[in-house]
Amino acid sequence: MNNYSVIIKKIRTDKKLTLRQAAKIINRSSGWLSEVENCKQRSVFTQQEFKRIASCYEAENELRKYQLWASTQKHKQEKRSWYEGAIFKYLRLRRGLSLIEASSLINISKSQLSNIEASRRQVDLELRNKILKAYDYKPSSFHNYSNRESRAKSIPTEMRLKLLLRQLGSEGLEKVFNYARELHASS
């Protein structure tokens, strides 16, 4: 996770700016800003550009505060990001919606929703709330599933495990395989 990207996004949302409004202020396209905020590799984002954007947002005096905030968020984001897709898929299936039906309700492409559910794409707060609204859930429901063990257990283990296995490298997969083989042998 690029702290500059996270900070720029946080400043924008704190200032209650949409992507389009912010892009106009910083004299960039909303597509470029979205790529930067979501840490896409296609956009080059230097420290100099970061400082320029913070200045455009009139936030240069608050950068220290935002850097401290970002350092605390990085661990939280890494811990939960692989799991969020399982929550979205569970809630969609619970509503009885297909990918096509759900993506139409949310007004995103089927492939975007598929990538979100597979945890290949991070979701900002605005999109997360849009998805939850389409599924007739409150934002607190997402918080409960992602932070309360008792609610998280209602999401099928197979869904959570598939996403977690995708995040592991070959060495991690080998360890999981050996552990599962030992469990199977002992039962």
C-alpha angles and dihedrals in degrees: 000000000000109000092206090057093047092048094049090051092047093050091049093050092044088054088049093236123153118225090257094050092048093046090054091050093050094040095239134112119270088236091057092047091048091052091049094047091048094047096244115172094225094075121072109220117180131185088250091055090047091055091046092053093046087053091050088052088049089237103117092113091054099051094104090056091049093047090054090048091050092052090057093045097051094071093045092050094049091048095053107026096088091052100050094079091059090054093052093047092047093051092047093050091045088058089050094240126149119223089256094050093046095046089051091052091048093042096233130113122273090242091053091053091045090052091049092051091047089051090239090121127048118226124220121218093260094055093041091056091045090054093047091049091051089053092047094247130130121236088248088064090063090048090051093050093046098042108028115073093205092057093040090058090064089069106089113260091228091062093048093044094050091054094045093049090054089058096053123090122228092273091053092047090052090053092049091048093050091048092049090048090053091049091050093048092051095050 
